[in-house]
């Protein structure tokens, strides 16, 4: 979620898990990152959300934020452990950067385009390796920067990174530097066919004009008030007109609004 004004975003992680993969609530970990300025309040557990008192707390008392990223893990690589639980957070240029990925990237450890030197994985997942590879590419741009870089500079790096990931496998990801949320849609297992195909992510841009109206979706509740926001999820969470991201599409969102990429220099 990206919103114009701080809001209380609360998760029902069991409902989100059911939306993602049928009615099963068995999962190998969950996590949620809520931005507070340049830092994040990060909550993660390498266990099923259905058994977690911390999840019950967040469902009722999630912190107010304008930017939040959540992930529910189905382990495909690496042990069920805290180190392998998303979203992942790293510091770069005095800001918390957050990353979450859905897919499988075989061979990423041997790919020369995604080497890790400054930033190295703590765990064993291909997703964390991908994040470290992205930060390696972004590091020269952010070095010495005290304010966010021009959006077109960031887009060029992230677009080339996404193209390299797609050569390895499904590469749906959310990445944010606390200023802009970048979402890349690719392919995922579709419930209707069981095949790996687009879309990998869906997007809903909405505006709340009723001060007493809250947004309720399957697994997400946003506090009432005048608000603009963008929600991005693996599958639509309401009956509203969610838009599927096309195969390989990259979008940028800030303060609850989509940034039109055609307005920026293309790399």
C-alpha atoms as a printed R data frame, in Angstrom:
    type eleno elety resid chain resno       x       y       z
1   ATOM     1    CA   UNK     A     1   0.000   0.000   0.000
2   ATOM     2    CA   UNK     A     2   1.010   3.566  -0.785
3   ATOM     3    CA   UNK     A     3  -1.217   6.364   0.509
4   ATOM     4    CA   UNK     A     4  -1.334  10.159   0.447
5   ATOM     5    CA   UNK     A     5  -1.877  10.499   4.211
6   ATOM     6    CA   UNK     A     6  -0.827   8.259   7.096
7   ATOM     7    CA   UNK     A     7  -3.440   5.628   7.739
8   ATOM     8    CA   UNK     A     8  -3.897   2.550   9.851
9   ATOM     9    CA   UNK     A     9  -3.562  -0.470   7.590
10  ATOM    10    CA   UNK     A    10  -4.460  -3.732   9.289
11  ATOM    11    CA   UNK     A    11  -3.905  -7.203   7.867
12  ATOM    12    CA   UNK     A    12  -5.790 -10.446   8.194
13  ATOM    13    CA   UNK     A    13  -2.920 -12.613   7.024
14  ATOM    14    CA   UNK     A    14  -5.029 -15.775   7.097
15  ATOM    15    CA   UNK     A    15  -7.465 -14.201   4.635
16  ATOM    16    CA   UNK     A    16  -4.617 -13.012   2.394
17  ATOM    17    CA   UNK     A    17  -3.086 -16.489   2.382
18  ATOM    18    CA   UNK     A    18  -6.439 -18.008   1.427
19  ATOM    19    CA   UNK     A    19  -6.771 -15.542  -1.443
20  ATOM    20    CA   UNK     A    20  -3.330 -16.440  -2.709
21  ATOM    21    CA   UNK     A    21  -3.655 -20.218  -2.742
22  ATOM    22    CA   UNK     A    22  -7.092 -21.652  -2.154
23  ATOM    23    CA   UNK     A    23  -8.341 -22.251   1.371
24  ATOM    24    CA   UNK     A    24  -5.100 -23.442   2.973
25  ATOM    25    CA   UNK     A    25  -3.724 -21.258   5.765
26  ATOM    26    CA   UNK     A    26  -0.542 -23.284   6.243
27  ATOM    27    CA   UNK     A    27   2.407 -21.054   5.480
28  ATOM    28    CA   UNK     A    28   6.133 -21.033   6.108
29  ATOM    29    CA   UNK     A    29   6.362 -17.495   7.454
30  ATOM    30    CA   UNK     A    30   4.944 -14.032   7.179
31  ATOM    31    CA   UNK     A    31   6.187 -10.467   7.425
32  ATOM    32    CA   UNK     A    32   5.042  -6.850   7.276
33  ATOM    33    CA   UNK     A    33   7.049  -3.615   7.023
34  ATOM    34    CA   UNK     A    34   5.467  -0.259   7.884
35  ATOM    35    CA   UNK     A    35   7.424   2.876   6.995
36  ATOM    36    CA   UNK     A    36   7.967   5.533   9.638
37  ATOM    37    CA   UNK     A    37   9.993   8.260   7.907
38  ATOM    38    CA   UNK     A    38  13.198   6.742   6.524
39  ATOM    39    CA   UNK     A    39  12.933   3.676   8.764
40  ATOM    40    CA   UNK     A    40  10.488   0.789   8.991
41  ATOM    41    CA   UNK     A    41   8.692  -1.072  11.746
42  ATOM    42    CA   UNK     A    42   9.368  -4.649  10.671
43  ATOM    43    CA   UNK     A    43   7.424  -7.663  11.951
44  ATOM    44    CA   UNK     A    44   8.358 -11.203  10.811
45  ATOM    45    CA   UNK     A    45   7.871 -14.764  11.988
46  ATOM    46    CA   UNK     A    46   8.944 -18.062  10.377
47  ATOM    47    CA   UNK     A    47   5.637 -19.718  11.224
48  ATOM    48    CA   UNK     A    48   2.014 -19.844  10.148
49  ATOM    49    CA   UNK     A    49   0.099 -16.621  10.672
50  ATOM    50    CA   UNK     A    50  -2.859 -18.619  11.979
51  ATOM    51    CA   UNK     A    51  -0.904 -19.508  15.152
52  ATOM    52    CA   UNK     A    52   0.588 -16.079  15.852
53  ATOM    53    CA   UNK     A    53  -0.407 -13.739  18.724
54  ATOM    54    CA   UNK     A    54   1.650 -11.049  16.954
55  ATOM    55    CA   UNK     A    55  -0.602 -11.327  13.909
56  ATOM    56    CA   UNK     A    56  -3.642 -10.884  16.154
57  ATOM    57    CA   UNK     A    57  -2.039  -7.721  17.542
58  ATOM    58    CA   UNK     A    58  -1.310  -6.273  14.092
59  ATOM    59    CA   UNK     A    59  -4.813  -7.081  12.888
60  ATOM    60    CA   UNK     A    60  -6.154  -4.767  15.569
61  ATOM    61    CA   UNK     A    61  -3.305  -2.291  16.073
62  ATOM    62    CA   UNK     A    62  -1.257  -1.997  12.887
63  ATOM    63    CA   UNK     A    63   0.864   1.199  12.974
64  ATOM    64    CA   UNK     A    64  -0.155   4.240  10.939
65  ATOM    65    CA   UNK     A    65   1.886   4.618   7.765
66  ATOM    66    CA   UNK     A    66   1.814   5.915   4.196
67  ATOM    67    CA   UNK     A    67   3.751   2.928   2.862
68  ATOM    68    CA   UNK     A    68   3.567  -0.753   3.811
69  ATOM    69    CA   UNK     A    69   4.779  -4.026   2.293
70  ATOM    70    CA   UNK     A    70   3.663  -7.489   3.410
71  ATOM    71    CA   UNK     A    71   4.598 -11.005   2.318
72  ATOM    72    CA   UNK     A    72   3.340 -14.514   3.101
73  ATOM    73    CA   UNK     A    73   5.930 -17.215   2.477
74  ATOM    74    CA   UNK     A    74   5.509 -20.556   0.770
75  ATOM    75    CA   UNK     A    75   9.032 -21.971   0.982
76  ATOM    76    CA   UNK     A    76  10.548 -23.101  -2.314
77  ATOM    77    CA   UNK     A    77  14.200 -22.596  -1.369
78  ATOM    78    CA   UNK     A    78  15.895 -22.389   2.008
79  ATOM    79    CA   UNK     A    79  14.853 -23.601   5.432
80  ATOM    80    CA   UNK     A    80  11.827 -22.307   7.285
81  ATOM    81    CA   UNK     A    81  13.674 -19.694   9.353
82  ATOM    82    CA   UNK     A    82  13.594 -16.014  10.260
83  ATOM    83    CA   UNK     A    83  16.521 -15.278   7.935
84  ATOM    84    CA   UNK     A    84  14.497 -16.601   4.988
85  ATOM    85    CA   UNK     A    85  11.307 -14.728   5.848
86  ATOM    86    CA   UNK     A    86  10.269 -11.721   3.744
87  ATOM    87    CA   UNK     A    87  10.089  -8.784   3.386
88  ATOM    88    CA   UNK     A    88  13.821  -8.117   3.553
89  ATOM    89    CA   UNK     A    89  15.221  -4.803   4.787
90  ATOM    90    CA   UNK     A    90  18.667  -3.243   4.210
91  ATOM    91    CA   UNK     A    91  20.139   0.202   4.833
92  ATOM    92    CA   UNK     A    92  21.424   2.243   1.906
93  ATOM    93    CA   UNK     A    93  22.299   5.967   2.136
94  ATOM    94    CA   UNK     A    94  20.733   6.252   5.581
95  ATOM    95    CA   UNK     A    95  17.361   4.892   4.446
96  ATOM    96    CA   UNK     A    96  15.639   1.554   4.966
97  ATOM    97    CA   UNK     A    97  15.067  -0.238   1.653
98  ATOM    98    CA   UNK     A    98  12.460  -3.021   1.535
99  ATOM    99    CA   UNK     A    99  12.044  -5.895  -0.945
100 ATOM   100    CA   UNK     A   100   9.594  -8.771  -1.387
101 ATOM   101    CA   UNK     A   101   9.599 -11.293  -4.254
102 ATOM   102    CA   UNK     A   102   7.281 -14.017  -5.474
103 ATOM   103    CA   UNK     A   103   8.672 -16.632  -7.837
104 ATOM   104    CA   UNK     A   104  11.582 -18.998  -8.336
105 ATOM   105    CA   UNK     A   105  14.956 -17.921  -9.752
106 ATOM   106    CA   UNK     A   106  17.106 -21.026 -10.321
107 ATOM   107    CA   UNK     A   107  20.775 -20.347 -10.921
108 ATOM   108    CA   UNK     A   108  20.776 -16.809  -9.533
109 ATOM   109    CA   UNK     A   109  23.826 -17.544  -7.353
110 ATOM   110    CA   UNK     A   110  25.890 -18.320 -10.472
111 ATOM   111    CA   UNK     A   111  24.664 -15.390 -12.561
112 ATOM   112    CA   UNK     A   112  27.413 -12.811 -13.088
113 ATOM   113    CA   UNK     A   113  24.808 -10.082 -13.573
114 ATOM   114    CA   UNK     A   114  23.569 -10.525  -9.990
115 ATOM   115    CA   UNK     A   115  26.730 -10.806  -7.935
116 ATOM   116    CA   UNK     A   116  26.783  -9.752  -4.278
117 ATOM   117    CA   UNK     A   117  29.826  -8.109  -2.673
118 ATOM   118    CA   UNK     A   118  28.772  -5.128  -0.523
119 ATOM   119    CA   UNK     A   119  25.381  -6.653   0.230
120 ATOM   120    CA   UNK     A   120  25.263 -10.351   1.016
121 ATOM   121    CA   UNK     A   121  22.337 -12.599   1.906
122 ATOM   122    CA   UNK     A   122  21.788 -13.530   5.542
123 ATOM   123    CA   UNK     A   123  19.581 -16.459   4.542
124 ATOM   124    CA   UNK     A   124  19.452 -18.948   1.704
125 ATOM   125    CA   UNK     A   125  16.676 -17.718  -0.574
126 ATOM   126    CA   UNK     A   126  16.926 -16.656  -4.190
127 ATOM   127    CA   UNK     A   127  14.695 -13.698  -3.279
128 ATOM   128    CA   UNK     A   128  17.196 -12.246  -0.812
129 ATOM   129    CA   UNK     A   129  20.025 -12.823  -3.277
130 ATOM   130    CA   UNK     A   130  18.026 -10.857  -5.862
131 ATOM   131    CA   UNK     A   131  17.548  -7.992  -3.396
132 ATOM   132    CA   UNK     A   132  21.272  -7.862  -2.631
133 ATOM   133    CA   UNK     A   133  21.975  -7.826  -6.378
134 ATOM   134    CA   UNK     A   134  19.616  -4.888  -6.831
135 ATOM   135    CA   UNK     A   135  21.271  -2.931  -4.012
136 ATOM   136    CA   UNK     A   136  24.683  -3.555  -5.582
137 ATOM   137    CA   UNK     A   137  23.429  -1.801  -8.718
138 ATOM   138    CA   UNK     A   138  21.780   1.034  -6.820
139 ATOM   139    CA   UNK     A   139  24.710   1.678  -4.468
140 ATOM   140    CA   UNK     A   140  26.768   3.855  -6.886
141 ATOM   141    CA   UNK     A   141  23.738   6.084  -7.513
142 ATOM   142    CA   UNK     A   142  22.927   6.558  -3.826
143 ATOM   143    CA   UNK     A   143  26.533   6.956  -2.631
144 ATOM   144    CA   UNK     A   144  26.797  10.351  -0.951
145 ATOM   145    CA   UNK     A   145  23.161  11.252  -1.651
146 ATOM   146    CA   UNK     A   146  21.212  12.972   1.112
147 ATOM   147    CA   UNK     A   147  17.904  13.149  -0.774
148 ATOM   148    CA   UNK     A   148  16.144  10.695  -3.110
149 ATOM   149    CA   UNK     A   149  17.614  10.396  -6.586
150 ATOM   150    CA   UNK     A   150  15.809  11.476  -9.728
151 ATOM   151    CA   UNK     A   151  13.131   8.923 -10.509
152 ATOM   152    CA   UNK     A   152  14.379   8.248 -14.038
153 ATOM   153    CA   UNK     A   153  17.802   7.210 -12.659
154 ATOM   154    CA   UNK     A   154  16.208   4.723 -10.294
155 ATOM   155    CA   UNK     A   155  13.850   3.440 -12.974
156 ATOM   156    CA   UNK     A   156  16.674   2.668 -15.366
157 ATOM   157    CA   UNK     A   157  18.498   0.545 -12.805
158 ATOM   158    CA   UNK     A   158  15.366  -1.265 -11.617
159 ATOM   159    CA   UNK     A   159  14.103  -1.872 -15.155
160 ATOM   160    CA   UNK     A   160  17.391  -3.493 -16.223
161 ATOM   161    CA   UNK     A   161  17.436  -5.525 -13.007
162 ATOM   162    CA   UNK     A   162  13.878  -6.769 -13.653
163 ATOM   163    CA   UNK     A   163  14.788  -7.782 -17.205
164 ATOM   164    CA   UNK     A   164  17.694  -9.873 -15.903
165 ATOM   165    CA   UNK     A   165  15.475 -11.552 -13.288
166 ATOM   166    CA   UNK     A   166  12.902 -12.501 -15.940
167 ATOM   167    CA   UNK     A   167  15.582 -14.524 -17.732
168 ATOM   168    CA   UNK     A   168  15.852 -16.756 -14.660
169 ATOM   169    CA   UNK     A   169  12.216 -17.305 -13.734
170 ATOM   170    CA   UNK     A   170   9.060 -15.697 -12.327
171 ATOM   171    CA   UNK     A   171  10.091 -12.249 -11.094
172 ATOM   172    CA   UNK     A   172   7.194 -10.526  -9.370
173 ATOM   173    CA   UNK     A   173   8.588  -8.099  -6.834
174 ATOM   174    CA   UNK     A   174   7.903  -5.042  -4.703
175 ATOM   175    CA   UNK     A   175  10.814  -2.747  -3.903
176 ATOM   176    CA   UNK     A   176  10.788   0.587  -2.117
177 ATOM   177    CA   UNK     A   177  13.378   3.066  -0.905
178 ATOM   178    CA   UNK     A   178  10.791   4.785   1.309
179 ATOM   179    CA   UNK     A   179  10.160   7.466  -1.310
180 ATOM   180    CA   UNK     A   180   8.745   5.442  -4.215
181 ATOM   181    CA   UNK     A   181   7.215   1.983  -4.310
182 ATOM   182    CA   UNK     A   182   8.242   0.048  -7.433
183 ATOM   183    CA   UNK     A   183   6.174  -2.975  -8.475
184 ATOM   184    CA   UNK     A   184   7.171  -5.388 -11.223
185 ATOM   185    CA   UNK     A   185   4.630  -7.873 -12.512
186 ATOM   186    CA   UNK     A   186   5.659 -11.029 -14.367
187 ATOM   187    CA   UNK     A   187   4.127 -14.495 -14.032
188 ATOM   188    CA   UNK     A   188   2.792 -16.743 -11.288
189 ATOM   189    CA   UNK     A   189   0.824 -19.979 -10.896
190 ATOM   190    CA   UNK     A   190  -2.763 -19.159 -11.837
191 ATOM   191    CA   UNK     A   191  -5.493 -20.723  -9.722
192 ATOM   192    CA   UNK     A   192  -7.779 -21.128 -12.730
193 ATOM   193    CA   UNK     A   193  -5.349 -23.203 -14.814
194 ATOM   194    CA   UNK     A   194  -2.469 -24.251 -12.579
195 ATOM   195    CA   UNK     A   195  -0.129 -22.842 -15.235
196 ATOM   196    CA   UNK     A   196   2.636 -20.289 -14.745
197 ATOM   197    CA   UNK     A   197   1.409 -17.253 -16.682
198 ATOM   198    CA   UNK     A   198   0.710 -13.526 -16.348
199 ATOM   199    CA   UNK     A   199  -0.526 -11.621 -14.467
200 ATOM   200    CA   UNK     A   200   1.791 -11.819 -11.502
201 ATOM   201    CA   UNK     A   201   0.454  -8.704  -9.757
202 ATOM   202    CA   UNK     A   202  -2.754  -6.644  -9.713
203 ATOM   203    CA   UNK     A   203  -3.197  -2.944  -8.927
204 ATOM   204    CA   UNK     A   204  -6.056  -0.841  -7.587
205 ATOM   205    CA   UNK     A   205  -5.897   2.968  -7.419
206 ATOM   206    CA   UNK     A   206  -8.691   4.466  -5.324
207 ATOM   207    CA   UNK     A   207  -9.839   7.656  -3.621
208 ATOM   208    CA   UNK     A   208 -11.912   7.874  -0.457
209 ATOM   209    CA   UNK     A   209 -13.984  11.069  -0.189
210 ATOM   210    CA   UNK     A   210 -16.216  10.056   2.721
211 ATOM   211    CA   UNK     A   211 -14.544  10.838   6.085
212 ATOM   212    CA   UNK     A   212 -16.474   8.009   7.690
213 ATOM   213    CA   UNK     A   213 -15.786   5.389   5.044
214 ATOM   214    CA   UNK     A   214 -13.164   2.684   5.549
215 ATOM   215    CA   UNK     A   215 -11.811   0.496   2.759
216 ATOM   216    CA   UNK     A   216 -12.449  -3.189   3.389
217 ATOM   217    CA   UNK     A   217 -10.821  -5.840   1.232
218 ATOM   218    CA   UNK     A   218 -10.272  -9.556   1.732
219 ATOM   219    CA   UNK     A   219  -7.447  -9.464   4.254
220 ATOM   220    CA   UNK     A   220  -6.890  -5.686   4.405
221 ATOM   221    CA   UNK     A   221  -8.672  -2.832   6.161
222 ATOM   222    CA   UNK     A   222  -7.704   0.821   5.705
223 ATOM   223    CA   UNK     A   223  -8.891   3.322   8.311
224 ATOM   224    CA   UNK     A   224 -11.583   5.833   7.236
225 ATOM   225    CA   UNK     A   225 -10.869   9.359   6.065
226 ATOM   226    CA   UNK     A   226 -10.158  11.463   2.980
227 ATOM   227    CA   UNK     A   227  -7.498   9.461   1.238
228 ATOM   228    CA   UNK     A   228  -5.818   8.530  -2.022
229 ATOM   229    CA   UNK     A   229  -4.080   5.203  -2.221
230 ATOM   230    CA   UNK     A   230  -2.731   2.458  -4.419
231 ATOM   231    CA   UNK     A   231  -2.984  -1.201  -3.419
232 ATOM   232    CA   UNK     A   232  -0.925  -3.900  -5.156
233 ATOM   233    CA   UNK     A   233  -1.493  -7.614  -4.547
234 ATOM   234    CA   UNK     A   234  -0.907 -11.032  -6.079
235 ATOM   235    CA   UNK     A   235  -4.644 -11.370  -6.747
236 ATOM   236    CA   UNK     A   236  -7.570  -8.897  -6.587
237 ATOM   237    CA   UNK     A   237  -8.822  -8.475  -3.026
238 ATOM   238    CA   UNK     A   238 -12.187  -6.810  -3.758
239 ATOM   239    CA   UNK     A   239 -14.851  -6.770  -6.450
240 ATOM   240    CA   UNK     A   240 -13.562  -3.425  -7.732
241 ATOM   241    CA   UNK     A   241 -11.761  -2.974 -11.043
242 ATOM   242    CA   UNK     A   242  -8.240  -4.109 -10.221
243 ATOM   243    CA   UNK     A   243  -5.876  -3.806 -13.173
244 ATOM   244    CA   UNK     A   244  -3.522  -6.680 -13.992
245 ATOM   245    CA   UNK     A   245   0.082  -5.723 -14.578
246 ATOM   246    CA   UNK     A   246   1.174  -6.913 -17.998
247 ATOM   247    CA   UNK     A   247   4.051  -9.359 -18.458
248 ATOM   248    CA   UNK     A   248   7.188  -7.443 -17.440
249 ATOM   249    CA   UNK     A   249   5.406  -4.205 -16.512
250 ATOM   250    CA   UNK     A   250   7.089  -1.917 -13.978
251 ATOM   251    CA   UNK     A   251   5.088   0.740 -12.136
252 ATOM   252    CA   UNK     A   252   6.164   3.464  -9.708
253 ATOM   253    CA   UNK     A   253   3.896   4.743  -6.918
254 ATOM   254    CA   UNK     A   254   4.378   7.526  -4.387
255 ATOM   255    CA   UNK     A   255   2.025   9.204  -1.916
256 ATOM   256    CA   UNK     A   256  -0.904   7.103  -3.109
257 ATOM   257    CA   UNK     A   257  -0.551   8.061  -6.762
258 ATOM   258    CA   UNK     A   258   0.834   6.332  -9.826
259 ATOM   259    CA   UNK     A   259   3.768   8.072 -11.443
260 ATOM   260    CA   UNK     A   260   3.422   8.046 -15.233
261 ATOM   261    CA   UNK     A   261   6.603   6.424 -16.471
262 ATOM   262    CA   UNK     A   262   6.306   7.942 -19.939
263 ATOM   263    CA   UNK     A   263   7.057  11.315 -18.326
264 ATOM   264    CA   UNK     A   264  10.601  10.183 -17.540
265 ATOM   265    CA   UNK     A   265  13.683   9.482 -19.599
266 ATOM   266    CA   UNK     A   266  13.783   5.855 -20.657
267 ATOM   267    CA   UNK     A   267  17.039   3.938 -20.320
